[in-house]
Amino acid sequence: MLTPKHYDLLRELRDDARLSLAEVSRRTGIASSTIFDYYQQLAKHAILRHVTIPDFASLGYPLHKKFLLQAKDRKASLAWLKAHSLINNLYRVDAWSAFFDAHFQNVNEFEIFKEEIQRSLKPQTLEEFDVLEELKHESFIPTSPRGA
């Protein structure tokens, strides 16, 4: 069972995963050896992976779109979407729909992508949304569960 101190550690790592465990110990007031033990427990049960979140615009992909797609062949559509290199995040949101986002270098690349989807997936519905500005991203920090 996770304790409130596990959540303290998780909050620190969520804020900056590059912190050393010694620095987390200083910030939280929890002994380094305890932080290490808690980290091992979290790594086994609660941490999916450590990632770097790039600024896609500065990498030459300034056009960011989100999509909602409905297709008859859900399994084939999801496989195609999973394999596509421009897709960043992909979610199944109900039995027949997928929600995903993709980054593009320019409008031409985006139009080619849409044509690929139409040709390959023959969607029943394809809605697209322009992302003008990212206001909040990867910022949820859990608190300890009620009653803990």
DSSP file (Angstrom, degrees, kcal/mol; ACC not computed):
  #  RESIDUE AA STRUCTURE BP1 BP2  ACC     N-H-->O    O-->H-N    N-H-->O    O-->H-N    TCO  KAPPA ALPHA  PHI   PSI    X-CA   Y-CA   Z-CA
    1    1 A M              0   0    0      0, 0.0     2,-0.3     0, 0.0     0, 0.0   0.000 360.0 360.0 360.0 139.0    0.0    0.0    0.0
    2    2 A L        -     0   0    0      3,-0.0    36,-0.0     4,-0.0     0, 0.0  -0.612 360.0-152.1 -83.4 139.4    1.2    3.5   -0.9
    3    3 A T    >>  -     0   0    0     -2,-0.3     4,-1.5     1,-0.1     3,-0.6  -0.543  34.2 -98.5-100.6 169.5    1.7    5.9    2.0
    4    4 A P  H 3> S+     0   0    0      0, 0.0     4,-1.7     0, 0.0   140,-0.1   0.829 124.9  58.9 -56.6 -30.5    1.4    9.8    1.8
    5    5 A K  H 3> S+     0   0    0      2,-0.2     4,-2.2     1,-0.2     5,-0.2   0.842  99.1  56.6 -70.2 -31.9    5.3    9.8    1.6
    6    6 A H  H <> S+     0   0    0     -3,-0.6     4,-2.6     1,-0.2    -1,-0.2   0.923 108.4  48.4 -59.3 -42.5    5.1    7.7   -1.6
    7    7 A Y  H  X S+     0   0    0     -4,-1.5     4,-2.6     2,-0.2    -2,-0.2   0.842 106.3  56.3 -68.7 -33.3    2.9   10.4   -3.0
    8    8 A D  H  X S+     0   0    0     -4,-1.7     4,-2.0     2,-0.2    -1,-0.2   0.945 110.6  45.1 -59.9 -47.2    5.4   13.1   -1.8
    9    9 A L  H  X S+     0   0    0     -4,-2.2     4,-2.5     1,-0.2     5,-0.2   0.928 112.3  51.2 -61.7 -45.7    8.1   11.3   -3.8
   10   10 A L  H  X S+     0   0    0     -4,-2.6     4,-2.6     1,-0.2    -1,-0.2   0.893 108.3  52.2 -61.1 -40.6    5.9   10.9   -6.8
   11   11 A R  H  X S+     0   0    0     -4,-2.6     4,-1.9     2,-0.2    -1,-0.2   0.917 110.3  48.3 -61.8 -43.2    5.0   14.6   -6.8
   12   12 A E  H  X S+     0   0    0     -4,-2.0     4,-2.1     1,-0.2    -2,-0.2   0.928 114.7  44.7 -63.5 -44.6    8.7   15.6   -6.8
   13   13 A L  H  < S+     0   0    0     -4,-2.5    -2,-0.2     1,-0.2    -1,-0.2   0.862 110.7  54.4 -68.7 -34.8    9.5   13.2   -9.6
   14   14 A R  H  < S+     0   0    0     -4,-2.6     3,-0.3    -5,-0.2    -1,-0.2   0.863 110.3  47.4 -65.4 -35.4    6.4   14.3  -11.6
   15   15 A D  H  < S-     0   0    0     -4,-1.9    -2,-0.2     1,-0.3    -1,-0.2   0.887 139.5  -2.7 -72.8 -39.2    7.6   17.9  -11.3
   16   16 A D    ><  -     0   0    0     -4,-2.1     3,-1.6    -5,-0.2    -1,-0.3  -0.694  59.2-172.6-156.8  97.4   11.2   17.0  -12.3
   17   17 A A  T 3  S+     0   0    0     -3,-0.3    -4,-0.1     1,-0.3    -3,-0.1   0.582  83.0  68.9 -70.0  -9.3   12.1   13.4  -13.0
   18   18 A R  T 3  S+     0   0    0     -5,-0.1    -1,-0.3     2,-0.0    -5,-0.1   0.479  72.0 116.8 -88.9  -1.4   15.8   14.3  -13.3
   19   19 A L    <   -     0   0    0     -3,-1.6     2,-0.1    -7,-0.2    -3,-0.0  -0.371  69.8-118.6 -63.7 143.0   16.1   15.1   -9.6
   20   20 A S     >  -     0   0    0      1,-0.1     4,-2.2    -2,-0.0     5,-0.2  -0.464  21.0-117.4 -74.3 156.9   18.6   12.9   -7.7
   21   21 A L  H  > S+     0   0    0      1,-0.2     4,-2.3     2,-0.2    -1,-0.1   0.830 117.5  58.1 -64.8 -29.9   17.1   10.9   -4.9
   22   22 A A  H  > S+     0   0    0      2,-0.2     4,-2.1     1,-0.2    -1,-0.2   0.907 106.6  47.4 -64.6 -41.2   19.4   12.9   -2.6
   23   23 A E  H  > S+     0   0    0      2,-0.2     4,-2.5     1,-0.2    -2,-0.2   0.901 110.7  51.4 -66.4 -40.4   17.8   16.1   -3.8
   24   24 A V  H  X S+     0   0    0     -4,-2.2     4,-2.4     1,-0.2     6,-0.3   0.907 108.3  53.2 -61.3 -40.6   14.3   14.6   -3.3
   25   25 A S  H  X>S+     0   0    0     -4,-2.3     4,-2.3     1,-0.2     5,-0.6   0.924 109.9  47.3 -59.6 -45.1   15.3   13.6    0.2
   26   26 A R  H  <5S+     0   0    0     -4,-2.1    -2,-0.2     1,-0.2    -1,-0.2   0.913 114.4  46.9 -62.1 -43.5   16.4   17.2    0.9
   27   27 A R  H  <5S+     0   0    0     -4,-2.5    -1,-0.2     1,-0.2    -2,-0.2   0.852 122.5  33.1 -68.9 -35.1   13.1   18.7   -0.5
   28   28 A T  H  <5S-     0   0    0     -4,-2.4    -2,-0.2    -5,-0.2    -1,-0.2   0.667  97.6-127.3 -97.7 -18.6   10.8   16.2    1.3
   29   29 A G  T  <5 +     0   0    0     -4,-2.3     2,-0.4     1,-0.3    -3,-0.2   0.638  65.4 133.7  77.7  12.9   12.7   15.7    4.5
   30   30 A I      < -     0   0    0     -5,-0.6    -1,-0.3    -6,-0.3    -2,-0.2  -0.804  66.5 -99.1 -96.9 137.8   12.5   11.9    4.0
   31   31 A A     >  -     0   0    0     -2,-0.4     4,-2.6     1,-0.1     3,-0.3  -0.212  27.1-123.0 -56.3 142.7   15.7    9.9    4.6
   32   32 A S  H  > S+     0   0    0      1,-0.2     4,-2.5     2,-0.2     5,-0.2   0.879 112.2  53.0 -55.7 -42.0   17.6    9.0    1.4
   33   33 A S  H  > S+     0   0    0      1,-0.2     4,-1.9     2,-0.2    -1,-0.2   0.879 111.0  46.9 -64.1 -36.5   17.4    5.3    2.1
   34   34 A T  H  > S+     0   0    0     -3,-0.3     4,-2.9     2,-0.2     5,-0.2   0.904 110.0  53.0 -70.0 -41.4   13.6    5.5    2.6
   35   35 A I  H  X S+     0   0    0     -4,-2.6     4,-2.8     1,-0.2    -2,-0.2   0.919 108.9  50.7 -57.7 -44.3   13.3    7.6   -0.7
   36   36 A F  H  X S+     0   0    0     -4,-2.5     4,-2.3     2,-0.2    -1,-0.2   0.926 111.4  47.0 -60.8 -45.9   15.3    4.8   -2.5
   37   37 A D  H  X S+     0   0    0     -4,-1.9     4,-2.0     2,-0.2    -2,-0.2   0.921 113.5  48.4 -62.1 -44.6   13.0    2.1   -1.1
   38   38 A Y  H  X S+     0   0    0     -4,-2.9     4,-2.8     1,-0.2     5,-0.2   0.906 109.8  52.7 -62.8 -41.2    9.9    4.1   -2.0
   39   39 A Y  H  X S+     0   0    0     -4,-2.8     4,-3.0    -5,-0.2    -1,-0.2   0.929 107.6  51.2 -61.2 -44.2   11.2    4.7   -5.5
   40   40 A Q  H  X S+     0   0    0     -4,-2.3     4,-1.4     1,-0.2    -1,-0.2   0.903 111.7  47.8 -59.4 -41.9   11.8    1.0   -6.0
   41   41 A Q  H  X S+     0   0    0     -4,-2.0     4,-1.7     2,-0.2     5,-0.3   0.926 113.6  46.6 -65.2 -45.3    8.2    0.3   -4.9
   42   42 A L  H  X>S+     0   0    0     -4,-2.8     4,-3.3     1,-0.2     5,-2.3   0.896 108.2  56.5 -63.7 -39.8    6.8    3.0   -7.2
   43   43 A A  H  <5S+     0   0    0     -4,-3.0    -1,-0.2     1,-0.2    -2,-0.2   0.847 111.1  44.3 -61.8 -33.3    9.0    1.7  -10.1
   44   44 A K  H  <5S+     0   0    0     -4,-1.4    -1,-0.2    -5,-0.2    -2,-0.2   0.832 132.3  14.7 -77.2 -33.3    7.4   -1.7   -9.8
   45   45 A H  H  <5S+     0   0    0     -4,-1.7    -2,-0.2    -5,-0.1    -3,-0.2   0.662 131.5  22.8-121.6 -20.5    3.8   -0.6   -9.4
   46   46 A A  T  <5S+     0   0    0     -4,-3.3     2,-0.7    -5,-0.3    -3,-0.2   0.599  94.0  81.3-132.7 -14.8    3.1    3.0  -10.3
   47   47 A I      < -     0   0    0     -5,-2.3    -1,-0.1     1,-0.2     3,-0.1  -0.872  46.8-175.8-102.0 117.2    5.7    4.4  -12.7
   48   48 A L        -     0   0    0     -2,-0.7     2,-0.3     1,-0.3    -1,-0.2   0.929  61.9 -41.9 -75.6 -46.8    5.0    3.4  -16.3
   49   49 A R        -     0   0    0      2,-0.0     2,-0.5     0, 0.0    -1,-0.3  -0.971  49.3-108.5-173.0 164.2    8.1    5.0  -17.9
   50   50 A H        +     0   0    0     -2,-0.3     2,-0.3    -3,-0.1    -3,-0.0  -0.925  43.7 176.9-105.8 130.1   10.3    8.1  -17.9
   51   51 A V        -     0   0    0     -2,-0.5     2,-0.5     2,-0.0   -34,-0.1  -0.905  30.6-129.2-133.7 159.8   10.0   10.3  -20.9
   52   52 A T        -     0   0    0     -2,-0.3    -2,-0.0     0, 0.0     0, 0.0  -0.925  20.2-148.1-103.6 133.5   11.3   13.5  -22.4
   53   53 A I        -     0   0    0     -2,-0.5     2,-0.1    85,-0.0    -2,-0.0  -0.880  20.3-156.1-104.9 105.4    8.6   15.9  -23.7
   54   54 A P        -     0   0    0      0, 0.0     2,-1.0     0, 0.0     3,-0.1  -0.335  22.9-117.1 -80.0 161.0   10.0   17.8  -26.6
   55   55 A D     >  -     0   0    0      1,-0.2     4,-0.9    -2,-0.1     3,-0.4  -0.849  30.8-167.4 -91.0  98.2    8.9   21.2  -28.0
   56   56 A F  T >4>S+     0   0    0     -2,-1.0     5,-2.6     1,-0.2     3,-0.5   0.840  80.7  58.9 -63.0 -34.8    7.8   19.9  -31.4
   57   57 A A  G >45S+     0   0    0      1,-0.2     3,-1.5     3,-0.2    -1,-0.2   0.917 105.3  49.1 -61.2 -42.4    7.5   23.4  -32.9
   58   58 A S  G 345S+     0   0    0     -3,-0.4    -1,-0.2     1,-0.3    -2,-0.2   0.692 106.9  57.8 -71.6 -15.7   11.2   24.1  -32.2
   59   59 A L  G <<5S-     0   0    0     -4,-0.9    -1,-0.3    -3,-0.5    -2,-0.2   0.356 130.9 -91.9 -92.0   4.5   12.0   20.7  -33.8
   60   60 A G  T < 5S+     0   0    0     -3,-1.5    -3,-0.2    -4,-0.2    -2,-0.1   0.649 100.9 105.3  97.5  16.7   10.4   21.8  -37.0
   61   61 A Y      < +     0   0    0     -5,-2.6    44,-0.2    -6,-0.1    -3,-0.1  -0.616  30.6 153.3-125.3  71.4    6.8   20.5  -36.4
   62   62 A P        +     0   0    0      0, 0.0     2,-0.7     0, 0.0    -5,-0.2   0.674  49.0  85.0 -77.6 -16.6    4.8   23.7  -35.7
   63   63 A L  E     -A  104   0A   0     41,-2.1    41,-3.0    -3,-0.1     2,-0.5  -0.781  57.7-178.1 -93.9 116.2    1.4   22.4  -36.9
   64   64 A H  E     +A  103   0A   0     -2,-0.7    67,-2.5    67,-0.4     2,-0.3  -0.960   3.2 176.9-119.1 124.3   -0.3   20.4  -34.1
   65   65 A K  E     -AB 102 130A   0     37,-2.4    37,-2.4    -2,-0.5     2,-0.4  -0.929  17.6-152.9-126.7 149.3   -3.7   18.8  -34.8
   66   66 A K  E     -AB 101 129A   0     63,-2.6    63,-2.8    -2,-0.3     2,-0.3  -0.928  18.7-164.0-117.3 148.5   -6.0   16.6  -32.8
   67   67 A F  E     -AB 100 128A   0     33,-3.3    33,-2.1    -2,-0.4     2,-0.5  -0.955  20.4-157.9-135.1 148.4   -8.4   14.1  -34.4
   68   68 A L  E     -AB  99 127A   0     59,-2.2    59,-2.9    -2,-0.3     2,-0.4  -0.992  25.3-175.4-122.2 121.2  -11.5   12.1  -33.6
   69   69 A L  E     -AB  98 126A   0     29,-3.0    29,-2.7    -2,-0.5     2,-0.4  -0.952  15.1-170.2-123.5 134.5  -11.9    9.2  -35.9
   70   70 A Q  E     +AB  97 125A   0     55,-2.6    54,-2.5    -2,-0.4    55,-1.7  -0.993  17.4 168.9-120.3 129.6  -14.7    6.6  -36.2
   71   71 A A        -     0   0    0     25,-1.5     3,-0.2    -2,-0.4    51,-0.1  -0.978  40.0-131.0-140.0 151.6  -14.2    3.6  -38.4
   72   72 A K  S    S+     0   0    0     50,-0.4     2,-1.4    -2,-0.3     3,-0.2   0.920 104.5  55.0 -67.2 -43.4  -16.0    0.3  -39.0
   73   73 A D     >  +     0   0    0     48,-0.3     4,-2.4     1,-0.2    -1,-0.2  -0.654  68.2 171.4 -94.3  82.3  -12.8   -1.8  -38.8
   74   74 A R  H  > S+     0   0    0     -2,-1.4     4,-2.9    -3,-0.2     5,-0.2   0.902  73.3  51.4 -59.0 -46.2  -11.6   -0.6  -35.3
   75   75 A K  H  > S+     0   0    0      1,-0.2     4,-2.1     2,-0.2    -1,-0.2   0.931 113.8  42.7 -61.5 -47.9   -8.9   -3.2  -35.0
   76   76 A A  H  > S+     0   0    0      2,-0.2     4,-2.4     1,-0.2    -1,-0.2   0.885 114.6  51.9 -66.2 -38.7   -7.3   -2.4  -38.3
   77   77 A S  H  X S+     0   0    0     -4,-2.4     4,-2.7     2,-0.2    -2,-0.2   0.930 110.2  47.5 -64.2 -45.5   -7.7    1.4  -37.8
   78   78 A L  H  X S+     0   0    0     -4,-2.9     4,-2.7     1,-0.2    -1,-0.2   0.894 111.6  51.0 -64.4 -38.7   -6.0    1.3  -34.4
   79   79 A A  H  X S+     0   0    0     -4,-2.1     4,-1.6    -5,-0.2    -1,-0.2   0.924 111.8  47.4 -62.9 -43.9   -3.1   -0.8  -35.8
   80   80 A W  H  X S+     0   0    0     -4,-2.4     4,-0.9     1,-0.2    -2,-0.2   0.928 114.0  46.9 -63.0 -45.8   -2.6    1.6  -38.7
   81   81 A L  H >< S+     0   0    0     -4,-2.7     3,-0.7     1,-0.2     6,-0.2   0.900 109.5  53.7 -64.7 -41.6   -2.7    4.6  -36.3
   82   82 A K  H 3< S+     0   0    0     -4,-2.7    -1,-0.2     1,-0.2    -2,-0.2   0.864 110.8  47.4 -59.7 -36.3   -0.3    3.0  -33.9
   83   83 A A  H 3< S+     0   0    0     -4,-1.6     2,-0.2    -5,-0.2    -1,-0.2   0.649  86.1 106.7 -82.3 -15.4    2.2    2.4  -36.6
   84   84 A H    X<  -     0   0    0     -4,-0.9     3,-0.9    -3,-0.7    -3,-0.0  -0.481  62.9-146.3 -74.6 131.7    2.0    5.9  -38.1
   85   85 A S  T 3  S+     0   0    0     -2,-0.2    -1,-0.1     1,-0.2    -4,-0.0   0.705  92.5  57.2 -72.0 -21.9    5.1    8.0  -37.4
   86   86 A L  T 3  S+     0   0    0     16,-0.1    17,-1.6    27,-0.0     2,-0.4   0.627  83.6  97.5 -85.2 -12.1    3.4   11.4  -37.2
   87   87 A I  E <   +C  102   0A   0     -3,-0.9    15,-0.3    -6,-0.2     3,-0.1  -0.646  45.2 178.0 -84.6 128.2    1.0   10.3  -34.4
   88   88 A N  E     +     0   0A   0     13,-2.6     2,-0.4    -2,-0.4    -1,-0.2   0.895  67.1  15.4 -94.3 -50.3    2.1   11.3  -30.9
   89   89 A N  E     -C  101   0A   0     12,-0.8    12,-1.8     2,-0.0     2,-0.4  -0.968  63.4-172.3-129.8 143.7   -0.8   10.1  -28.7
   90   90 A L  E     +C  100   0A   0     -2,-0.4     2,-0.4    10,-0.2    10,-0.2  -0.997   4.8 177.5-141.5 131.6   -3.5    7.7  -29.4
   91   91 A Y  E     -C   99   0A   0      8,-2.8     8,-3.0    -2,-0.4     2,-0.6  -0.993  27.0-138.3-134.1 139.2   -6.6    6.8  -27.3
   92   92 A R  E     +C   98   0A   0     -2,-0.4     6,-0.2     6,-0.2     3,-0.1  -0.889  24.8 179.0 -90.1 122.5   -9.6    4.5  -27.9
   93   93 A V        -     0   0    0      4,-1.7     2,-0.3    -2,-0.6     5,-0.2   0.632  60.8 -11.7-106.3 -16.6  -12.5    6.5  -26.5
   94   94 A D  S    S-     0   0    0      3,-1.0     3,-0.3     0, 0.0    -1,-0.2  -0.913  93.1 -66.4-161.0-169.6  -15.3    4.1  -27.2
   95   95 A A  S    S+     0   0    0     -2,-0.3   -21,-0.1     1,-0.2     3,-0.0   0.802 130.3  17.3 -59.4 -30.2  -16.1    0.9  -29.1
   96   96 A W  S    S+     0   0    0    -22,-0.0   -25,-1.5   -23,-0.0     2,-0.4   0.401 108.9  85.5-124.2   1.8  -15.6    2.6  -32.5
   97   97 A S  E     -A   70   0A   0     -3,-0.3    -4,-1.7   -27,-0.2    -3,-1.0  -0.835  46.4-167.8-117.4 146.9  -13.7    5.8  -31.9
   98   98 A A  E     -AC  69  92A   0    -29,-2.7   -29,-3.0    -2,-0.4     2,-0.4  -0.982   6.4-159.5-125.7 141.2  -10.1    6.8  -31.6
   99   99 A F  E     +AC  68  91A   0     -8,-3.0    -8,-2.8    -2,-0.4     2,-0.3  -0.983  27.7 152.5-118.2 130.3   -8.8   10.2  -30.4
  100  100 A F  E     -AC  67  90A   0    -33,-2.1   -33,-3.3    -2,-0.4     2,-0.3  -0.969  31.7-139.6-152.5 164.2   -5.2   11.1  -31.4
  101  101 A D  E     -AC  66  89A   0    -12,-1.8   -13,-2.6    -2,-0.3   -12,-0.8  -0.944  16.0-173.9-129.0 155.7   -2.9   14.0  -32.1
  102  102 A A  E     -AC  65  87A   0    -37,-2.4   -37,-2.4    -2,-0.3     2,-0.4  -0.970  16.1-137.2-145.0 156.0   -0.2   14.4  -34.7
  103  103 A H  E     -A   64   0A   0    -17,-1.6     2,-0.3    -2,-0.3   -39,-0.2  -0.940  20.5-168.6-119.7 139.8    2.5   17.0  -35.5
  104  104 A F  E     -A   63   0A   0    -41,-3.0   -41,-2.1    -2,-0.4     3,-0.1  -0.929  28.2-141.2-131.4 150.7    3.3   18.3  -38.9
  105  105 A Q  S    S-     0   0    0     -2,-0.3     2,-0.3   -44,-0.2    -1,-0.1   0.817  85.7 -16.0 -76.2 -31.8    6.0   20.3  -40.5
  106  106 A N  S  > S-     0   0    0    -43,-0.1     4,-1.7   -45,-0.1    -1,-0.2  -0.952  74.8 -87.8-162.1 175.4    3.6   22.2  -42.8
  107  107 A V  H  > S+     0   0    0     -2,-0.3     4,-2.7     1,-0.2     5,-0.2   0.849 120.7  58.5 -64.9 -35.6    0.1   22.2  -44.2
  108  108 A N  H  > S+     0   0    0      2,-0.2     4,-2.3     1,-0.2    -1,-0.2   0.928 105.7  48.3 -60.6 -45.6    1.1   20.1  -47.2
  109  109 A E  H  > S+     0   0    0      1,-0.2     4,-2.1     2,-0.2    -1,-0.2   0.893 111.9  51.1 -61.7 -39.2    2.3   17.3  -44.9
  110  110 A F  H  X S+     0   0    0     -4,-1.7     4,-2.5     2,-0.2    -2,-0.2   0.923 109.4  49.3 -62.3 -45.9   -1.0   17.5  -43.0
  111  111 A E  H  X S+     0   0    0     -4,-2.7     4,-2.2     1,-0.2    -2,-0.2   0.892 110.5  50.4 -63.6 -39.8   -3.1   17.3  -46.2
  112  112 A I  H  X S+     0   0    0     -4,-2.3     4,-2.3     2,-0.2    -1,-0.2   0.912 109.8  51.8 -62.5 -42.1   -1.1   14.2  -47.3
  113  113 A F  H  X S+     0   0    0     -4,-2.1     4,-2.3     2,-0.2    -2,-0.2   0.925 109.0  49.4 -59.8 -46.9   -1.7   12.7  -43.9
  114  114 A K  H  X S+     0   0    0     -4,-2.5     4,-2.5     1,-0.2    -1,-0.2   0.901 110.2  50.8 -61.5 -40.7   -5.5   13.3  -44.2
  115  115 A E  H  X S+     0   0    0     -4,-2.2     4,-2.7     2,-0.2     5,-0.2   0.901 108.4  52.9 -63.0 -40.2   -5.5   11.8  -47.7
  116  116 A E  H  X S+     0   0    0     -4,-2.3     4,-3.1     2,-0.2     5,-0.4   0.920 109.7  48.4 -59.5 -44.3   -3.7    8.7  -46.3
  117  117 A I  H  X>S+     0   0    0     -4,-2.3     4,-2.7     2,-0.2     5,-0.9   0.941 112.6  47.6 -62.2 -47.3   -6.3    8.3  -43.6
  118  118 A Q  H  X5S+     0   0    0     -4,-2.5     4,-0.8     1,-0.2    -2,-0.2   0.919 118.7  40.8 -60.5 -43.9   -9.2    8.6  -46.1
  119  119 A R  H  <5S+     0   0    0     -4,-2.7    -2,-0.2    -5,-0.2    -1,-0.2   0.911 124.5  34.7 -71.5 -44.0   -7.6    6.1  -48.4
  120  120 A S  H  <5S+     0   0    0     -4,-3.1    -3,-0.2    -5,-0.2    -2,-0.2   0.859 131.3  24.2 -83.7 -37.9   -6.4    3.6  -45.9
  121  121 A L  H  <5S-     0   0    0     -4,-2.7   -48,-0.3    -5,-0.4   -49,-0.2   0.660  78.2-150.2-105.9 -19.8   -9.0    3.7  -43.2
  122  122 A K     << -     0   0    0     -5,-0.9   -50,-0.4    -4,-0.8    -4,-0.2   0.950  28.7-151.5  44.7  62.1  -12.1    4.9  -45.0
  123  123 A P        -     0   0    0      0, 0.0   -52,-0.3     0, 0.0     3,-0.2  -0.256  23.3-146.4 -68.0 148.6  -13.4    6.5  -41.8
  124  124 A Q  S    S+     0   0    0    -54,-2.5     2,-0.3     1,-0.3   -53,-0.2   0.862  92.0  11.2 -73.5 -38.9  -17.1    7.0  -41.1
  125  125 A T  E     +B   70   0A   0    -55,-1.7   -55,-2.6     2,-0.0     2,-0.3  -0.999  61.9 178.2-141.0 137.5  -16.2   10.2  -39.3
  126  126 A L  E     -B   69   0A   0     -2,-0.3     2,-0.4   -57,-0.2   -57,-0.2  -0.880   8.8-179.3-140.0 108.6  -13.0   12.2  -39.1
  127  127 A E  E     -B   68   0A   0    -59,-2.9   -59,-2.2    -2,-0.3     2,-0.4  -0.860   8.6-161.5-105.3 142.3  -13.1   15.4  -37.1
  128  128 A E  E     -B   67   0A   0     -2,-0.4     2,-0.4   -61,-0.2   -61,-0.2  -0.946   5.5-166.8-126.6 148.1  -10.0   17.6  -36.8
  129  129 A F  E     -B   66   0A   0    -63,-2.8   -63,-2.6    -2,-0.4     2,-0.4  -0.998  18.5-132.1-134.4 133.2   -9.0   20.3  -34.3
  130  130 A D  E     -B   65   0A   0     -2,-0.4     2,-0.8   -65,-0.2   -65,-0.2  -0.700  14.5-143.5 -81.5 132.8   -6.2   22.9  -34.5
  131  131 A V        +     0   0    0    -67,-2.5   -67,-0.4    -2,-0.4     3,-0.2  -0.881  23.9 174.3 -95.0 109.7   -4.2   23.2  -31.3
  132  132 A L        -     0   0    0     -2,-0.8     2,-0.3     1,-0.3    -1,-0.2   0.852  66.7  -1.0 -84.5 -37.6   -3.4   26.9  -31.2
  133  133 A E        -     0   0    0      0, 0.0     2,-0.7     0, 0.0    -1,-0.3  -0.962  64.1-130.0-156.6 133.7   -1.7   26.9  -27.8
  134  134 A E        +     0   0    0     -2,-0.3     3,-0.1     1,-0.2    -3,-0.0  -0.783  27.8 174.5 -86.5 117.4   -0.9   24.2  -25.2
  135  135 A L        +     0   0    0     -2,-0.7     2,-0.3     1,-0.3    -1,-0.2   0.747  67.1   9.3 -97.4 -27.1   -2.1   25.6  -21.9
  136  136 A K        +     0   0    0      0, 0.0     2,-0.3     0, 0.0    -1,-0.3  -0.952  65.9 171.3-155.4 133.0   -1.5   22.6  -19.7
  137  137 A H        -     0   0    0     -2,-0.3    -3,-0.0    -3,-0.1     0, 0.0  -0.982  65.3 -14.5-149.4 131.5    0.4   19.4  -20.4
  138  138 A E  S    S+     0   0    0     -2,-0.3    -1,-0.1     1,-0.1   -85,-0.0   0.895  89.4 125.0  45.9  53.8    1.5   16.4  -18.2
  139  139 A S        +     0   0    0      2,-0.0     2,-0.2    -3,-0.0    -1,-0.1   0.452  22.4 120.9-123.4  -1.9    0.9   18.4  -15.0
  140  140 A F        -     0   0    0      1,-0.0     0, 0.0  -126,-0.0     0, 0.0  -0.474  39.4-171.7 -64.5 128.3   -1.5   16.2  -13.0
  141  141 A I        -     0   0    0     -2,-0.2  -130,-0.1  -126,-0.0    -1,-0.0  -0.965  18.6-131.7-124.9 113.5    0.2   15.4   -9.7
  142  142 A P        -     0   0    0      0, 0.0     2,-0.3     0, 0.0  -131,-0.1  -0.244  13.4-149.2 -63.7 148.8   -1.7   12.8   -7.5
  143  143 A T        -     0   0    0      1,-0.1     3,-0.1  -132,-0.0  -135,-0.0  -0.736  40.7 -78.1-106.0 164.8   -2.3   13.4   -3.9
  144  144 A S        -     0   0    0     -2,-0.3     3,-0.1     1,-0.1    -1,-0.1  -0.337  61.5 -93.8 -63.5 146.2   -2.5   10.6   -1.4
  145  145 A P    >   -     0   0    0      0, 0.0     3,-2.2     0, 0.0    -1,-0.1  -0.170  51.3 -84.8 -60.4 153.2   -5.8    8.8   -1.5
  146  146 A R  T 3  S+     0   0    0      1,-0.3     0, 0.0     2,-0.1     0, 0.0  -0.314 117.1  21.8 -58.0 136.8   -8.5    9.9    0.9
  147  147 A G  T 3         0   0    0     -3,-0.1    -1,-0.3     1,-0.0    -3,-0.0   0.393 360.0 360.0  86.7  -3.9   -8.2    8.3    4.2
  148  148 A A    <         0   0    0     -3,-2.2    -2,-0.1    -4,-0.1    -1,-0.0   0.490 360.0 360.0 -81.9 360.0   -4.5    7.5    3.7
